[in-house]
Amino acid sequence: MAQASAMLEALGLVLTPYSPHLHRDPATKALKPVGTANRLAMLPTGYLEVLTPVDGIATPAADHLRACIARHVGVHLAAFSVADAAARARELATAGFTVQPPMHLRRSVEAADGREVEVAFTVVRPAFDHFPEGRVQVLTHHTPEHMWQTRYLPAENAIESLLEVAYVADDPPAVADRFSRFLDRPVAEGGPSLIDLDRGRVRFMSRREAAEAFGARRLPENPSIGAITLGSRDIDRTRDCFLSGGLHPGSLGGDHLLIDAAEALGVHLVIVPVRGAGG
């Protein structure tokens, strides 16, 4: 948590306070520890999450996170928001996915006016073995006003949005087809393996394609998230912020920036210019 938080702060991102996850039992309404905790780097569109297992608590979610961290340093989770997670869970079961029971997660946070409030969201996860690339889940935010607080949005680095998550795998088309069924979105035809979402997209790359895209740089040995693309409304301002944070942004050509995985804790960070808030 400390190492990842320091890296995100070097990017000029503002992190929410450390917050353990609780699950509200739908029958008893009792709150139980999930075994994980987080800090979030909120963006006008999307967010990045530092997720950590909590010492002394063993749950399937916490144990799976520990196994992911032991496998390699990098990004281990992609969460896709939907309007109704419970309804999507039923659709996923019909589509052939084994679905874990929905988690009704809660966290106590400070609201913008100083009150203590509860952040509520419902998370649906398929069986972990469906996605060897890392944890994948869908979720519905019930209290977005308490998450996207102005004080947590970045002001100095001009970063606006999470635009793309790129998976590196041995058989990108096969992985793309599986994600297509999970997301209920088609794979783009006649080019790279891409799935467009309402906001952003998911890309699937071979190791060779990733090596060509990012140069002769370190790539994950296992199928995993190899790169994340962020959008900036002022790429020069973003570069200056990174330099002041002690990072070494490179160039992918033109005005696209790259923070190498060696600096970004196992994932390549690509920053591209966008027009207007949220890209």
Secondary structure, 3 states (H helix, E strand, C coil): CHHHHHHHHHCCCCECCCEEEEEECCCCCCEEEEEEEEEEEECCECEEEEEEECCCCCCHHHHHHHHHHHHCCCCCEEEEECCCHHHHHHHHHHCCCCECCCEEEEEEEECCCCCEEEEEEEEECECHHHCCCCEEEEEEECCHHHHCCHHHCCCCCCEEEEEEEEEECCCHHHHHHHHHHHHCCCCCCCCCEEEECCCCEEEEECHHHHHHHHCCCCCCCCCEEEEEEEEECCHHHHHHHHHHCCCCCEECCCCCEEECCCCCCCCEEEEEECCCCCC
